[in-house]
Every structure is written in structure tokens, then in C-alpha cells.
Amino acid sequence: MLELVFPKDLNGHGTAFGGFVLSLMDRAASMAAIRHCRGSVVTARMEAVDFHLPIRRGDAVALSAEVVHTGRTSMRVKVDVYRETLATGQQELATSGHFVFVAVDEAGRPRPIVR
């Protein structure tokens, strides 16, 4: 997933607002979880999100999400966020974290993940 950072996404320090970055991470993680279980999911938990480097206006934000563990109804997804300088293509790890998702049925109840 690739996004640009615009002025509306900035905090008072001129860097990407943490909530903006978390929202992008949740979206990327949910796509990985949906593809993994082939159905609907809900976010159950965000774990150990670490902000390593600031992301500034005009940077591109590249996200990578991967399911790293699957339980009976839940999945743990690792998400890495890279800030990218568009002029050079250079990427640096800016944020990383883990998210837990639960697979749900049409009624919103947990359902087994078919492997």
C-alpha cells in the first residue's frame, strides 16, 4: 500500500500525525487478514507500535503487512511502514507494529479460519 503525506495529515511539529499512521497500518493489516482468511475481520488489538523515524509532508508512505500467526479464529499481522523520498526512491523504516484480527461471520461472531 502506498500513500502520500499531505498537510492535513500533519501534527504541530510538521510530521505525520500518529493517528494517521495508525489508520494506514490498520487498513493494510486488515487487507492482509481478509485475504488470509477469505472473509470479514475485525480489529481486536494493536500491539507494540513503535515510531522509529518521523514522516514529513511530501514523503510517500509505503506499508507492508504480513500474517505471521494464525489461531482458531484470530490472526496476528506484522506491519512495517517505510517513509520514501520520491525523488530518490530511498526507503527507511519509520514505524512498525503488530495487529490482531478476528475472523467474523455475517452476524459479527467469531468464526474458525479455514487453513
Backbone as CSV, one residue per row, in Angstrom:
resi,resn,N_x,N_y,N_z,CA_x,CA_y,CA_z,C_x,C_y,C_z
1,MET,0.853,-1.165,0.000,0.000,0.000,0.000,0.902,1.231,0.000
2,LEU,0.548,2.238,-0.774,1.358,3.454,-0.881,0.462,4.670,-0.723
3,GLU,0.879,5.610,0.106,0.126,6.849,0.364,1.094,8.022,0.343
4,LEU,0.561,9.201,0.065,1.332,10.441,0.197,0.918,11.140,1.477
5,VAL,1.833,11.888,2.073,1.536,12.660,3.281,1.250,14.094,2.866
6,PHE,0.041,14.562,3.177,-0.404,15.905,2.838,-0.469,16.767,4.101
7,PRO,-0.590,18.095,3.957,-0.651,18.981,5.133,-1.734,18.593,6.144
8,LYS,-2.876,18.077,5.679,-3.958,17.690,6.601,-3.564,16.517,7.500
9,ASP,-2.501,15.791,7.149,-2.058,14.610,7.891,-0.984,14.925,8.928
10,LEU,-0.648,16.210,9.085,0.479,16.604,9.936,0.040,17.042,11.328
11,ASN,0.957,16.876,12.270,0.759,17.403,13.624,1.435,18.765,13.731
12,GLY,1.485,19.322,14.923,2.083,20.639,15.146,3.581,20.705,14.915
13,HIS,4.233,19.572,14.787,5.682,19.526,14.555,6.018,19.391,13.071
14,GLY,4.978,19.331,12.235,5.214,19.193,10.803,5.500,17.769,10.365
15,THR,5.201,16.801,11.218,5.389,15.392,10.878,4.031,14.691,10.897
16,ALA,3.986,13.518,10.316,2.722,12.781,10.224,2.139,12.533,11.612
17,PHE,0.871,12.863,11.753,0.126,12.637,12.994,0.074,11.130,13.250
18,GLY,0.330,10.725,14.486,0.356,9.307,14.831,-0.930,8.580,14.485
19,GLY,-2.065,9.235,14.682,-3.348,8.614,14.359,-3.500,8.334,12.872
20,PHE,-2.939,9.201,12.043,-2.955,8.992,10.590,-2.164,7.739,10.239
21,VAL,-0.981,7.601,10.828,-0.130,6.442,10.554,-0.803,5.161,11.059
22,LEU,-1.389,5.212,12.257,-2.079,4.037,12.798,-3.253,3.622,11.915
23,SER,-3.980,4.596,11.377,-5.094,4.304,10.482,-4.610,3.579,9.226
24,LEU,-3.520,4.050,8.642,-2.963,3.385,7.471,-2.523,1.966,7.811
25,MET,-1.904,1.809,8.972,-1.441,0.486,9.396,-2.621,-0.463,9.577
26,ASP,-3.694,0.019,10.183,-4.875,-0.812,10.414,-5.484,-1.245,9.079
27,ARG,-5.527,-0.332,8.112,-6.064,-0.673,6.794,-5.220,-1.735,6.091
28,ALA,-3.901,-1.541,6.102,-3.014,-2.508,5.447,-3.103,-3.872,6.136
29,ALA,-3.128,-3.861,7.468,-3.212,-5.114,8.218,-4.542,-5.821,7.960
30,SER,-5.622,-5.052,7.893,-6.928,-5.672,7.665,-6.994,-6.309,6.276
31,MET,-6.378,-5.688,5.276,-6.362,-6.282,3.936,-5.616,-7.612,3.944
32,ALA,-4.485,-7.667,4.660,-3.733,-8.920,4.755,-4.563,-9.990,5.465
33,ALA,-5.268,-9.604,6.530,-6.084,-10.555,7.286,-7.269,-11.056,6.459
34,ILE,-7.930,-10.152,5.740,-9.074,-10.529,4.895,-8.624,-11.510,3.816
35,ARG,-7.518,-11.219,3.185,-7.010,-12.110,2.137,-6.626,-13.465,2.710
36,HIS,-6.077,-13.455,3.931,-5.636,-14.708,4.548,-6.810,-15.618,4.895
37,CYS,-7.868,-15.050,5.464,-8.989,-15.884,5.918,-10.136,-15.921,4.924
38,ARG,-10.026,-15.153,3.843,-11.050,-15.127,2.791,-12.424,-14.750,3.334
39,GLY,-12.444,-13.722,4.193,-13.715,-13.276,4.742,-13.548,-12.034,5.590
40,SER,-14.611,-11.674,6.270,-14.625,-10.457,7.084,-13.800,-10.624,8.359
41,VAL,-13.220,-9.508,8.796,-12.434,-9.492,10.031,-12.738,-8.210,10.801
42,VAL,-12.416,-8.227,12.086,-12.468,-7.029,12.915,-11.138,-6.901,13.647
43,THR,-10.731,-5.665,13.884,-9.506,-5.416,14.641,-9.780,-5.691,16.101
44,ALA,-8.971,-6.532,16.716,-9.129,-6.855,18.132,-8.118,-6.105,18.996
45,ARG,-6.917,-5.878,18.443,-5.873,-5.266,19.270,-4.743,-4.728,18.394
46,MET,-4.152,-3.641,18.853,-2.903,-3.141,18.284,-1.834,-3.419,19.333
47,GLU,-0.722,-3.991,18.900,0.344,-4.346,19.838,1.651,-3.653,19.459
48,ALA,2.370,-3.223,20.422,3.761,-2.793,20.264,4.020,-1.988,19.005
49,VAL,3.327,-0.875,18.849,3.589,0.005,17.710,4.751,0.916,18.094
50,ASP,5.796,0.880,17.291,6.991,1.687,17.555,7.197,2.688,16.427
51,PHE,7.356,3.954,16.806,7.634,5.021,15.848,9.142,5.254,15.864
52,HIS,9.820,4.894,14.767,11.284,4.968,14.704,11.782,6.293,14.132
53,LEU,11.146,6.745,13.038,11.575,7.960,12.341,10.354,8.806,11.996
54,PRO,10.499,10.126,11.975,9.373,10.974,11.582,9.107,10.867,10.081
55,ILE,7.847,11.057,9.731,7.434,11.097,8.330,6.980,12.533,8.068
56,ARG,7.511,13.142,7.024,7.240,14.562,6.767,6.321,14.761,5.557
57,ARG,5.748,15.960,5.487,4.905,16.334,4.354,5.662,16.097,3.047
58,GLY,4.985,15.503,2.092,5.606,15.224,0.802,6.267,13.870,0.712
59,ASP,6.504,13.223,1.867,7.040,11.864,1.832,5.956,10.924,1.329
60,ALA,6.370,9.841,0.706,5.446,8.747,0.418,5.550,7.788,1.599
61,VAL,4.459,7.116,1.879,4.431,6.132,2.953,4.117,4.786,2.314
62,ALA,5.051,3.859,2.393,4.869,2.511,1.847,4.657,1.556,3.015
63,LEU,3.589,0.772,2.933,3.259,-0.158,4.014,3.334,-1.593,3.519
64,SER,3.844,-2.450,4.385,3.934,-3.866,4.106,3.276,-4.606,5.262
65,ALA,2.332,-5.511,4.956,1.621,-6.255,6.005,1.683,-7.743,5.697
66,GLU,1.916,-8.540,6.752,2.051,-9.981,6.586,1.452,-10.693,7.789
67,VAL,0.617,-11.709,7.544,0.080,-12.532,8.621,1.224,-13.404,9.132
68,VAL,1.536,-13.285,10.423,2.666,-14.026,10.986,2.231,-15.155,11.915
69,HIS,0.958,-15.172,12.311,0.455,-16.270,13.149,-1.055,-16.368,12.966
70,THR,-1.532,-17.603,12.916,-2.968,-17.840,12.811,-3.402,-18.771,13.923
71,GLY,-4.451,-18.365,14.655,-5.064,-19.220,15.656,-6.347,-19.809,15.106
72,ARG,-7.238,-20.219,15.996,-8.505,-20.814,15.548,-9.387,-19.776,14.859
73,THR,-9.530,-18.585,15.489,-10.375,-17.527,14.914,-9.617,-16.215,14.733
74,SER,-8.376,-16.155,15.172,-7.648,-14.885,15.134,-6.344,-14.995,14.352
75,MET,-5.840,-13.834,13.957,-4.587,-13.729,13.224,-3.770,-12.582,13.783
76,ARG,-2.467,-12.745,13.783,-1.549,-11.663,14.163,-0.862,-11.201,12.889
77,VAL,-0.910,-9.879,12.636,-0.372,-9.308,11.398,0.730,-8.315,11.751
78,LYS,1.896,-8.477,11.124,3.013,-7.547,11.300,2.913,-6.492,10.202
79,VAL,3.064,-5.231,10.591,3.014,-4.132,9.625,4.271,-3.287,9.769
80,ASP,4.932,-3.048,8.649,6.077,-2.138,8.597,5.691,-0.948,7.725
81,VAL,6.053,0.235,8.201,5.776,1.476,7.482,7.117,2.103,7.109
82,TYR,7.296,2.379,5.840,8.531,2.985,5.349,8.237,4.388,4.840
83,ARG,9.084,5.336,5.206,8.979,6.650,4.571,9.860,6.584,3.337
84,GLU,9.329,7.121,2.258,10.049,7.078,0.993,10.221,8.481,0.439
85,THR,11.429,8.814,0.081,11.711,10.065,-0.606,11.452,9.817,-2.081
86,LEU,10.433,10.482,-2.626,10.028,10.204,-4.001,11.111,10.531,-5.020
87,ALA,11.887,11.563,-4.765,12.911,11.979,-5.733,14.012,10.930,-5.893
88,THR,14.289,10.170,-4.817,15.380,9.194,-4.871,14.899,7.745,-4.784
89,GLY,13.683,7.534,-4.271,13.184,6.179,-4.064,13.715,5.533,-2.801
90,GLN,14.520,6.288,-2.030,15.094,5.731,-0.806,13.998,5.509,0.235
91,GLN,13.991,4.322,0.837,13.027,3.987,1.885,13.759,3.718,3.197
92,GLU,13.116,4.180,4.297,13.639,3.918,5.642,12.472,3.470,6.520
93,LEU,12.719,2.483,7.376,11.680,2.013,8.284,11.328,3.126,9.263
94,ALA,10.063,3.545,9.256,9.621,4.645,10.113,8.798,4.149,11.295
95,THR,7.958,3.150,11.073,7.056,2.658,12.111,6.851,1.163,11.897
96,SER,6.677,0.437,12.991,6.376,-0.994,12.890,5.445,-1.379,14.028
97,GLY,4.687,-2.441,13.815,3.787,-2.898,14.864,3.072,-4.171,14.483
98,HIS,2.329,-4.708,15.436,1.542,-5.915,15.228,0.083,-5.628,15.554
99,PHE,-0.804,-6.238,14.789,-2.242,-6.091,14.960,-2.856,-7.480,15.060
100,VAL,-3.896,-7.614,15.874,-4.615,-8.881,15.986,-6.016,-8.676,15.415
101,PHE,-6.414,-9.591,14.545,-7.736,-9.566,13.920,-8.474,-10.851,14.229
102,VAL,-9.788,-10.750,14.286,-10.644,-11.917,14.467,-11.508,-12.062,13.221
103,ALA,-11.555,-13.278,12.679,-12.438,-13.574,11.550,-13.867,-13.643,12.080
104,VAL,-14.805,-13.020,11.366,-16.195,-12.999,11.831,-17.137,-13.464,10.719
105,ASP,-18.289,-13.996,11.144,-19.319,-14.417,10.191,-20.248,-13.242,9.887
106,GLU,-21.333,-13.510,9.175,-22.262,-12.454,8.762,-22.921,-11.749,9.943
107,ALA,-23.013,-12.444,11.075,-23.633,-11.859,12.276,-22.609,-11.156,13.162
108,GLY,-21.353,-11.146,12.735,-20.307,-10.490,13.519,-19.723,-11.358,14.620
109,ARG,-20.030,-12.648,14.610,-19.492,-13.573,15.624,-18.200,-14.202,15.122
110,PRO,-17.266,-14.487,16.035,-16.028,-15.142,15.609,-16.310,-16.446,14.857
111,ARG,-15.528,-16.675,13.820,-15.674,-17.911,13.047,-14.301,-18.535,12.852
112,PRO,-14.261,-19.857,12.729,-12.962,-20.524,12.507,-12.338,-20.075,11.195
113,ILE,-11.027,-20.018,11.207,-10.261,-19.706,10.000,-9.925,-21.020,9.321
114,VAL,-10.346,-21.154,8.085,-10.049,-22.364,7.328,-8.659,-22.212,6.730
115,ARG,-7.801,-23.145,7.035,-6.420,-23.065,6.533,-6.281,-23.780,5.218
